[in-house]
C-alpha cells in the first residue's frame, strides 16, 4: 500500500499541537506530537518520522538544541522550524545549519502546507536511493529500469561521473526519467551525506524563482520583513538539481553562471558575496541550441553546464526495455493499490511495443496504472491495452474539439459586451474556478484526489479554493 507520510510536531502549546494534528490528519498525513525536545527525541529514536516541525521556544532543551540533536542523529530528516518574528534570526541560523526551512507564526495555512510538502519530497529524494539497471521484480525502492544498449551507456556515464564534483547536464524528452538520473548521481556521489534540493524552474513563478534560489535581505522588496536563506545557500556542501533550466529567465541565467564560475551568490537586495559550495546538476527537455540562436539561453552558461552531458533516449528508441518496465510498474502499482498482480499477456505487450509513446516512460506508467485499476484479476489483455490507448487518443481529440467550440462561443459573447472592465482577468478566474469546482465534484470532495487530478499540490489547491470562494460547505457536502 502507498506509504502515508508521518510528521512529528514538537511544541509545548497544547492547543497548537492539537490544531496541527487535526489539520494534517485531514491532509492524509500521520501525525505524532511531543511537548518538549526531550520527548520528541525519544519518539524519533522509537520510530523515525518523515519530517519534523519544531518550535524555537521550548521548555528545557531549546528548539535550536533539539534541532541540532536531531540533525546530528538523522542528517537527512527534513526539519522545519516554527518561529515568531522575535526569533527569526535563530530560525535563519538553523536553516544555515541544515534545517529545511522555517515558517512564521501566525501561519498562512496554504504556504505552510506547501513548505511541508516540499520538505517531505526533499527528504524522500535524499533518503530513497535510486537503483540503476534494477531487475523488474525489484520494487523496494525507486529504480531506473532497462537493459537496452542505450541505457547501458547511461549507466556507464553515471558510474564514471557520480563520485566527481563535475557539473552534469541531463537532456532528454519529457517523461524519460531525468529526475531519477539526477538522484542516482547524488546517491552515488561523495556528497550523498549532504543536502539534495531540487528546483523546478518552470513550476515556480518567475517573480519568486530568484528569491527561492538565492534568498533575500530584509527590505529587499515590499513584504520582505526579515532575511531569508535561498535553496542554493541551504544546499551548501551538497547538490542542487535545476530541473527544466532551459526555461529559466535570462536575468537569472547570469546568476547561475556566476554560481558555477565563482561558487558564490548574492541574496536579493544584498551586496555581500556569499560563498557557496554546491554541485550543480541541471536538466532540460528543450532544444538549447535553438534557444541560443533565438537569444533565449546564454551560450556561456550552456558551455559551463555541459561539462558532462547525459542524453536519455526516448522510449521509442529503447523498446527492448518495455517488457521489463511493464513488469516493474505492475508489481509496483499492484503493491500500492493492495491488489494481486494479474500479469500481462504476450499480445498485450505486443500492443505496447507497437505504440510510439510520445509521453515516454511517464505515459507508459500512467497506462499501466489505469489498466490495473480496472482489471478484474486476469492477465491484462491486448484488448484492455488497446482500449486504454484508444480512449486516451479519442478523448484528447474529442475534448479538444468540443472545448474549443464552446470556448470560442463564450469568448465571443464576452468580447461583444462593451465596457466590461478587467475582462481578461475575469475570464481567466471564471475558467480556473470552474476547473477547481469540477475536480472537487468528480472526486466527491476529496481534496487530495482533486489535487492529483488537477496536477497541482494540495497547498496550491487550498489557495485556489480560498481565491475562488469555494466554501467548506461546497466541498463537505460531497464527502
Backbone torsions as a table, in degrees:
resi	resn	phi	psi	omega
1	UNK	NA	157.6	-179.7
2	UNK	-64.2	134.5	-179.9
3	UNK	-70.0	131.3	174.7
4	UNK	-93.5	123.4	-177.2
5	UNK	-65.9	138.1	179.5
6	UNK	-106.5	130.5	-178.0
7	UNK	-119.8	130.9	177.6
8	UNK	-102.0	127.4	177.0
9	UNK	-107.6	123.6	176.9
10	UNK	-117.1	107.4	-178.2
11	UNK	-160.7	140.6	-178.1
12	UNK	-86.1	-1.2	178.2
13	UNK	-87.4	107.9	-176.6
14	UNK	-59.1	-41.3	-177.6
15	UNK	-66.9	-41.0	-179.9
16	UNK	-65.8	-41.8	178.3
17	UNK	-62.0	-41.7	179.6
18	UNK	-64.1	-38.6	178.3
19	UNK	-65.3	-41.5	177.8
20	UNK	-61.7	-46.1	-178.8
21	UNK	-59.9	-44.7	-178.7
22	UNK	-64.4	-48.1	-177.4
23	UNK	-64.4	-48.5	-174.9
24	UNK	-73.0	-29.1	174.6
25	UNK	-65.7	-39.7	176.1
26	UNK	-62.2	-26.8	179.1
27	UNK	-88.1	11.2	176.7
28	UNK	70.5	25.8	171.4
29	UNK	-95.2	154.5	170.0
30	UNK	-93.5	130.5	-171.2
31	UNK	-124.6	132.6	168.6
32	UNK	-121.3	159.3	-177.0
33	UNK	-145.8	158.7	178.7
34	UNK	-145.5	148.2	-177.5
35	UNK	-93.5	-2.8	-179.9
36	UNK	-149.5	162.0	177.3
37	UNK	-63.4	-39.8	-179.6
38	UNK	-61.3	-43.4	179.4
39	UNK	-67.3	-36.9	178.1
40	UNK	-63.3	-40.7	178.7
41	UNK	-63.7	-37.1	178.0
42	UNK	-64.8	-38.3	178.3
43	UNK	-63.6	-42.9	-179.9
44	UNK	-64.1	-36.9	177.6
45	UNK	-64.7	-36.8	-178.1
46	UNK	-78.0	-42.7	-176.7
47	UNK	-152.9	111.1	-176.3
48	UNK	-68.6	121.3	176.6
49	UNK	-77.8	176.7	176.8
50	UNK	-89.3	-19.2	-179.2
51	UNK	-162.1	146.7	176.7
52	UNK	-123.4	142.5	175.5
53	UNK	-121.1	121.6	-172.4
54	UNK	-124.1	133.9	173.6
55	UNK	-79.0	142.9	179.3
56	UNK	-63.3	-40.8	-175.6
57	UNK	-98.3	113.4	179.6
58	UNK	-134.2	150.5	174.8
59	UNK	-72.5	147.5	-179.3
60	UNK	72.6	-122.1	176.9
61	UNK	-62.1	124.6	-176.6
62	UNK	-70.9	168.8	177.9
63	UNK	-61.5	-40.5	178.9
64	UNK	-65.4	-43.3	178.2
65	UNK	-63.8	-38.4	178.1
66	UNK	-64.3	-45.2	177.9
67	UNK	-59.5	-46.4	-178.4
68	UNK	-60.6	-39.4	178.9
69	UNK	-66.9	-41.9	178.4
70	UNK	-65.6	-44.7	-176.4
71	UNK	-66.1	-35.5	177.7
72	UNK	-66.7	-34.7	-177.9
73	UNK	-82.5	-43.6	-175.8
74	UNK	-132.7	79.0	-174.5
75	UNK	-63.7	-20.0	-179.7
76	UNK	-96.7	5.6	175.2
77	UNK	-81.6	117.5	178.9
78	UNK	-68.1	131.9	-179.5
79	UNK	-123.4	128.9	175.9
80	UNK	-108.9	130.9	-179.2
81	UNK	-96.5	132.6	173.3
82	UNK	-96.4	134.7	-176.6
83	UNK	-149.7	149.7	168.4
84	UNK	-91.3	168.2	-176.4
85	UNK	-56.4	-33.9	-176.9
86	UNK	-68.5	-17.5	-178.5
87	UNK	-119.1	25.2	-178.2
88	UNK	-61.5	-40.5	-177.8
89	UNK	-61.7	-36.0	177.2
90	UNK	-63.8	-41.5	179.4
91	UNK	-66.4	-37.1	178.4
92	UNK	-64.4	-41.5	177.7
93	UNK	-61.9	-40.1	177.9
94	UNK	-62.9	-38.8	178.5
95	UNK	-63.5	-42.1	177.1
96	UNK	-61.1	-30.9	-176.8
97	UNK	-87.4	-2.6	175.2
98	UNK	127.0	-2.7	174.7
99	UNK	-64.3	146.5	-176.6
100	UNK	-67.7	-43.4	-178.0
101	UNK	-171.4	177.5	172.5
102	UNK	-134.6	154.0	179.4
103	UNK	-126.9	142.7	-175.4
104	UNK	-93.8	141.5	171.9
105	UNK	-89.2	141.5	-5.9
106	UNK	-73.7	153.5	-171.8
107	UNK	-82.3	144.4	162.1
108	UNK	-90.7	111.5	-168.9
109	UNK	-59.9	-48.2	177.9
110	UNK	-58.6	-40.7	179.4
111	UNK	-66.1	-40.2	179.2
112	UNK	-64.9	-43.3	178.6
113	UNK	-65.1	-35.8	177.4
114	UNK	-64.3	-42.8	178.4
115	UNK	-63.3	-40.6	178.1
116	UNK	-62.2	-46.3	-179.4
117	UNK	-62.2	-42.7	178.2
118	UNK	-64.4	-38.9	178.3
119	UNK	-64.4	-42.4	177.8
120	UNK	-62.5	-41.1	179.5
121	UNK	-65.6	-43.2	178.7
122	UNK	-62.3	-41.0	178.9
123	UNK	-64.6	-40.1	178.8
124	UNK	-65.4	-42.1	179.0
125	UNK	-60.8	-39.8	-176.8
126	UNK	-75.6	-35.3	-173.0
127	UNK	-95.7	-24.4	-177.5
128	UNK	-92.1	102.5	-178.0
129	UNK	-68.7	147.9	178.9
130	UNK	-103.0	120.6	177.1
131	UNK	-82.5	143.5	175.9
132	UNK	-106.6	142.0	179.6
133	UNK	55.4	40.2	-176.7
134	UNK	-73.3	142.8	174.4
135	UNK	-66.1	149.8	-174.3
136	UNK	-66.8	-12.1	179.1
137	UNK	-94.9	7.5	179.9
138	UNK	-103.3	99.5	-179.5
139	UNK	-115.5	18.7	-178.2
140	UNK	-69.5	-20.7	179.2
141	UNK	-154.5	172.8	179.2
142	UNK	-61.6	144.5	-173.6
143	UNK	-148.1	149.8	169.0
144	UNK	-98.5	112.9	-173.6
145	UNK	-104.0	134.0	176.5
146	UNK	152.5	132.6	-179.9
147	UNK	-118.0	11.4	-179.8
148	UNK	-67.2	162.7	179.5
149	UNK	-60.1	-38.2	-179.2
150	UNK	-63.4	-40.7	180.0
151	UNK	-74.3	-31.0	176.4
152	UNK	-60.3	-36.7	177.7
153	UNK	-66.3	-38.2	177.5
154	UNK	-62.0	-46.2	-179.5
155	UNK	-60.6	-39.2	-180.0
156	UNK	-62.0	-44.1	-179.5
157	UNK	-65.3	-44.0	178.2
158	UNK	-57.8	-46.0	-179.3
159	UNK	-61.5	-35.3	-177.2
160	UNK	-76.2	-35.5	-170.9
161	UNK	-105.7	-12.5	-173.6
162	UNK	-57.3	-43.7	-174.4
163	UNK	-81.8	0.6	177.0
164	UNK	-95.1	175.3	174.7
165	UNK	-100.6	13.6	-176.8
166	UNK	-63.3	141.1	172.2
167	UNK	-67.6	135.1	-177.2
168	UNK	-121.2	134.5	179.6
169	UNK	-114.0	116.2	-179.8
170	UNK	-101.1	123.4	-177.0
171	UNK	-125.4	147.6	-179.7
172	UNK	161.3	165.2	-179.4
173	UNK	-65.3	163.5	176.9
174	UNK	-62.1	135.7	177.0
175	UNK	89.4	8.7	-177.2
176	UNK	-91.2	-7.4	175.4
177	UNK	102.4	32.0	-177.0
178	UNK	-64.6	-37.8	-179.8
179	UNK	-63.8	-41.4	179.2
180	UNK	-61.8	-39.0	178.4
181	UNK	-65.2	-42.3	178.4
182	UNK	-59.9	-42.9	179.4
183	UNK	-68.3	-36.5	177.0
184	UNK	-63.0	-41.6	176.6
185	UNK	-59.4	-42.3	179.3
186	UNK	-64.7	-48.4	-175.2
187	UNK	-65.8	-26.1	-179.8
188	UNK	-101.0	14.8	-177.8
189	UNK	-97.9	172.3	175.0
190	UNK	-78.4	-2.8	-180.0
191	UNK	-107.3	16.4	-173.7
192	UNK	-68.5	-13.9	176.5
193	UNK	-94.1	4.8	179.1
194	UNK	-112.4	175.8	-174.4
195	UNK	-64.4	150.5	168.7
196	UNK	-127.9	114.3	-178.5
197	UNK	-122.4	132.0	-178.8
198	UNK	-108.2	133.2	177.2
199	UNK	-122.7	121.3	174.6
200	UNK	-91.0	110.3	-172.8
201	UNK	-70.4	-11.1	177.6
202	UNK	-95.0	-36.3	-173.8
203	UNK	-71.2	-24.4	-178.3
204	UNK	-97.0	127.4	179.5
205	UNK	-54.5	145.8	-176.7
206	UNK	-55.4	-36.9	-177.7
207	UNK	-68.3	-20.6	-178.3
208	UNK	-105.1	-16.0	-172.9
209	UNK	-63.0	-40.8	-178.9
210	UNK	-62.6	-46.0	-179.7
211	UNK	-69.6	-31.4	177.1
212	UNK	-65.0	-40.3	-178.4
213	UNK	-77.8	-46.5	-168.3
214	UNK	-111.9	-6.6	-178.5
215	UNK	75.9	-176.0	179.6
216	UNK	-153.5	160.9	177.0
217	UNK	-95.5	158.2	176.1
218	UNK	-56.9	130.4	178.9
219	UNK	83.6	7.1	-178.8
220	UNK	-64.2	-29.0	178.6
221	UNK	-158.8	170.2	179.7
222	UNK	-59.7	125.3	-179.3
223	UNK	97.2	-8.7	178.8
224	UNK	-83.0	81.2	-173.6
225	UNK	-86.4	-3.7	-179.2
226	UNK	-159.2	163.3	177.1
227	UNK	-73.7	145.5	175.1
228	UNK	-132.2	137.2	178.9
229	UNK	-85.6	133.4	179.3
230	UNK	-84.2	171.2	-175.9
231	UNK	-66.0	-34.2	179.3
232	UNK	-62.6	-46.0	179.1
233	UNK	-66.8	-35.8	178.6
234	UNK	-63.1	-34.4	-175.6
235	UNK	-84.4	13.2	-177.0
236	UNK	-49.7	127.6	-178.5
237	UNK	88.3	-11.7	-175.9
238	UNK	-115.5	-142.0	-172.9
239	UNK	-130.1	139.1	173.5
240	UNK	-121.3	132.3	-178.0
241	UNK	-106.8	114.0	179.4
242	UNK	-98.6	94.7	-177.9
243	UNK	-83.1	143.4	-178.6
244	UNK	56.6	43.6	-178.7
245	UNK	-66.2	-21.4	178.4
246	UNK	-63.1	-17.2	179.2
247	UNK	-101.9	8.2	179.8
248	UNK	-71.4	137.4	178.4
249	UNK	-58.5	148.2	-176.7
250	UNK	-58.7	-38.8	-177.3
251	UNK	-64.9	-28.9	177.4
252	UNK	-83.3	-26.1	177.8
253	UNK	-59.3	-36.0	179.3
254	UNK	-65.3	-33.6	179.5
255	UNK	-74.3	-33.3	174.8
256	UNK	-68.2	-37.3	176.7
257	UNK	-59.7	-43.2	178.3
258	UNK	-63.8	-40.4	178.4
259	UNK	-60.0	-44.8	-178.5
260	UNK	-68.0	-42.2	-175.1
261	UNK	-77.7	-46.4	-170.1
262	UNK	-107.6	-6.4	-178.5
263	UNK	52.4	48.3	177.5
264	UNK	-153.7	160.2	179.1
265	UNK	-138.7	169.2	167.3
266	UNK	-126.7	132.5	176.2
267	UNK	-68.9	152.5	178.5
268	UNK	-60.2	126.5	-179.0
269	UNK	83.3	3.6	-178.7
270	UNK	-110.6	164.3	179.0
271	UNK	-117.2	-15.5	-177.9
272	UNK	-78.4	139.9	175.2
273	UNK	-85.3	129.3	-178.2
274	UNK	-109.9	110.5	177.5
275	UNK	-62.9	136.5	-176.9
276	UNK	-141.8	121.9	179.2
277	UNK	-102.7	96.8	177.0
278	UNK	-134.2	149.4	171.0
279	UNK	-92.9	134.8	-178.5
280	UNK	-100.3	125.0	166.5
281	UNK	-119.1	126.1	-177.7
282	UNK	-122.5	157.5	179.7
283	UNK	-146.9	151.4	175.7
284	UNK	-158.2	153.2	171.4
285	UNK	-108.4	4.9	-177.3
286	UNK	-86.7	157.5	171.3
287	UNK	-82.7	94.0	-174.3
288	UNK	-70.3	-28.7	177.6
289	UNK	-61.3	-41.7	176.9
290	UNK	-68.9	-37.9	179.6
291	UNK	-64.3	-36.4	176.8
292	UNK	-65.0	-42.7	178.7
293	UNK	-62.1	-32.6	179.9
294	UNK	-90.3	9.5	180.0
295	UNK	60.1	33.3	178.0
296	UNK	-104.0	-9.0	177.4
297	UNK	-144.5	139.0	-176.4
298	UNK	-72.6	129.3	-179.9
299	UNK	-67.8	-36.7	-179.7
300	UNK	-67.2	-36.6	176.3
301	UNK	-68.3	-39.3	178.1
302	UNK	-54.1	-47.4	-178.2
303	UNK	-73.3	-28.5	176.2
304	UNK	-70.0	-33.9	-177.9
305	UNK	-77.6	-32.9	-171.2
306	UNK	-89.3	40.1	171.8
307	UNK	-56.8	-49.4	171.6
308	UNK	-129.6	126.9	178.7
309	UNK	-112.6	130.3	174.2
310	UNK	-111.9	116.2	177.9
311	UNK	-94.7	121.9	177.0
312	UNK	-94.5	123.7	-177.3
313	UNK	-72.3	146.2	173.2
314	UNK	-67.4	158.3	-176.4
315	UNK	-62.7	-31.5	179.7
316	UNK	-64.5	-19.9	178.7
317	UNK	-97.8	4.1	178.0
318	UNK	-140.5	49.5	-175.5
319	UNK	-66.6	-17.1	175.0
320	UNK	-61.6	-19.5	-178.0
321	UNK	-91.2	-7.9	-172.6
322	UNK	-62.1	-43.5	-178.7
323	UNK	-60.7	-43.8	178.6
324	UNK	-65.2	-40.8	178.4
325	UNK	-63.4	-41.0	179.0
326	UNK	-61.8	-46.3	179.6
327	UNK	-63.0	-38.7	178.1
328	UNK	-62.8	-47.7	-179.1
329	UNK	-66.9	-37.1	177.9
330	UNK	-61.5	-45.7	178.8
331	UNK	-65.0	-44.0	-177.6
332	UNK	-64.3	-49.7	-174.4
333	UNK	-75.1	-34.3	177.7
334	UNK	-65.1	-36.3	176.0
335	UNK	-66.1	-44.0	-179.7
336	UNK	-65.2	-35.6	-177.6
337	UNK	-88.3	-3.5	-179.2
338	UNK	68.9	33.6	-178.6
339	UNK	-117.3	159.3	171.6
340	UNK	-72.5	141.7	176.7
341	UNK	-72.4	115.3	-175.8
342	UNK	-78.9	-15.1	-173.8
343	UNK	78.3	-177.1	-177.4
344	UNK	-146.2	142.7	-177.6
345	UNK	-78.1	153.8	176.6
346	UNK	-58.1	-36.3	179.9
347	UNK	-66.2	-34.9	178.1
348	UNK	-66.6	-40.2	177.3
349	UNK	-62.6	-38.5	178.0
350	UNK	-61.6	-38.6	177.1
351	UNK	-62.3	-39.9	178.9
352	UNK	-67.0	-37.4	179.7
353	UNK	-67.0	-28.8	-177.3
354	UNK	-80.9	-13.2	-176.9
355	UNK	-83.1	154.3	-173.9
356	UNK	-92.0	-13.0	172.8
357	UNK	51.9	65.0	176.6
358	UNK	-64.1	-26.4	179.3
359	UNK	-93.0	3.5	175.0
360	UNK	59.4	-146.2	-172.2
361	UNK	-64.1	-34.4	178.9
362	UNK	-61.3	-40.9	179.0
363	UNK	-67.3	-42.3	177.3
364	UNK	-60.5	-43.7	178.4
365	UNK	-57.8	-45.4	-178.8
366	UNK	-65.5	-38.8	179.8
367	UNK	-65.6	-43.2	-179.9
368	UNK	-65.8	-42.4	179.4
369	UNK	-62.1	-45.5	-179.2
370	UNK	-63.1	-44.5	-179.4
371	UNK	-63.3	-40.0	-179.4
372	UNK	-64.9	-39.7	-178.6
373	UNK	-60.0	-39.5	-176.9
374	UNK	-93.7	-0.9	-179.9
375	UNK	-73.5	147.0	-176.3
376	UNK	-108.0	23.5	173.1
377	UNK	104.0	-7.3	177.2
378	UNK	-98.5	158.8	180.0
379	UNK	-53.2	136.0	-179.5
380	UNK	-58.3	128.4	-173.5
381	UNK	-96.9	168.0	175.9
382	UNK	-62.0	-35.5	-179.5
383	UNK	-65.0	-40.3	179.6
384	UNK	-63.7	-42.5	178.9
385	UNK	-65.9	-44.6	179.3
386	UNK	-60.6	-41.9	179.9
387	UNK	-63.1	-44.0	-179.4
388	UNK	-63.2	-42.7	-179.8
389	UNK	-69.4	-42.4	179.9
390	UNK	-67.0	-42.7	178.8
391	UNK	-59.9	-40.6	180.0
392	UNK	-61.3	-49.5	-178.4
393	UNK	-67.1	-45.2	-178.5
394	UNK	-66.0	-43.5	-178.3
395	UNK	-62.7	-42.6	179.5
396	UNK	-62.8	-43.5	-178.8
397	UNK	-66.5	-48.8	-178.2
398	UNK	-66.0	-41.9	-179.5
399	UNK	-63.4	-41.5	179.1
400	UNK	-62.4	-43.4	-177.8
401	UNK	-67.4	-48.7	-178.2
402	UNK	-65.0	-43.8	-178.5
403	UNK	-64.8	-39.0	-179.3
404	UNK	-63.8	-45.2	179.2
405	UNK	-60.6	-44.2	-177.8
406	UNK	-66.3	-43.4	-178.5
407	UNK	-67.3	-38.1	178.8
408	UNK	-60.0	-45.1	179.3
409	UNK	-62.5	-42.5	-177.9
410	UNK	-66.0	-46.5	-178.5
411	UNK	-63.6	-41.1	179.2
412	UNK	-62.5	-39.5	179.7
413	UNK	-65.5	-36.7	178.4
414	UNK	-68.8	-43.7	-178.1
415	UNK	-64.9	-26.1	179.0
416	UNK	-79.7	-8.9	177.4
417	UNK	-88.5	98.4	-174.1
418	UNK	-74.9	149.9	173.2
419	UNK	83.8	6.6	-178.9
420	UNK	-83.3	121.5	-178.0
421	UNK	-79.7	151.7	176.9
422	UNK	50.2	43.0	-176.3
423	UNK	-58.6	-43.3	-176.4
424	UNK	-61.8	-51.1	-178.8
425	UNK	-62.8	-40.9	179.9
426	UNK	-60.9	-45.3	-179.3
427	UNK	-63.2	-45.0	-178.9
428	UNK	-64.3	-41.1	179.3
429	UNK	-65.4	-39.8	178.6
430	UNK	-62.0	-43.5	-178.5
431	UNK	-67.8	-43.7	179.8
432	UNK	-64.6	-41.6	178.5
433	UNK	-63.1	-38.2	178.1
434	UNK	-62.8	-43.3	-179.5
435	UNK	-61.1	-45.1	-179.0
436	UNK	-63.3	-45.3	-179.4
437	UNK	-62.3	-42.4	-179.4
438	UNK	-67.8	-36.3	176.9
439	UNK	-63.2	-40.5	177.8
440	UNK	-68.0	-37.6	176.8
441	UNK	-64.1	-44.2	-177.3
442	UNK	-67.0	-24.9	-179.6
443	UNK	-105.2	16.2	179.4
444	UNK	54.8	36.2	176.0
445	UNK	84.1	3.2	179.6
446	UNK	-76.8	109.0	-173.0
447	UNK	-68.0	-34.3	179.1
448	UNK	-65.7	-44.7	178.9
449	UNK	-67.4	-37.7	179.3
450	UNK	-63.3	-40.6	178.4
451	UNK	-62.6	-42.0	177.8
452	UNK	-64.1	-40.3	179.9
453	UNK	-62.8	-38.7	-179.1
454	UNK	-80.8	-15.1	-177.5
455	UNK	74.9	29.3	178.4
456	UNK	-124.6	167.9	177.2
457	UNK	-78.0	161.5	176.9
458	UNK	-61.6	-41.3	175.9
459	UNK	-60.3	-38.1	177.8
460	UNK	-63.6	-42.2	178.0
461	UNK	-61.3	-42.3	178.6
462	UNK	-58.0	-44.7	-178.3
463	UNK	-65.0	-36.1	178.3
464	UNK	-68.3	-39.6	178.3
465	UNK	-59.4	-42.7	178.7
466	UNK	-68.1	-43.6	-176.2
467	UNK	-62.1	-41.2	-174.4
468	UNK	-96.5	10.0	173.1
469	UNK	64.5	36.0	176.6
470	UNK	-85.9	99.0	-172.4
471	UNK	-68.5	163.0	179.4
472	UNK	-57.5	-34.8	-178.8
473	UNK	-63.7	-37.3	-179.5
474	UNK	-61.5	-38.7	-178.8
475	UNK	-80.0	-46.2	-171.5
476	UNK	-65.3	-29.9	-176.6
477	UNK	-62.8	-20.6	-179.8
478	UNK	-95.9	-6.0	-174.6
479	UNK	-80.3	NA	NA
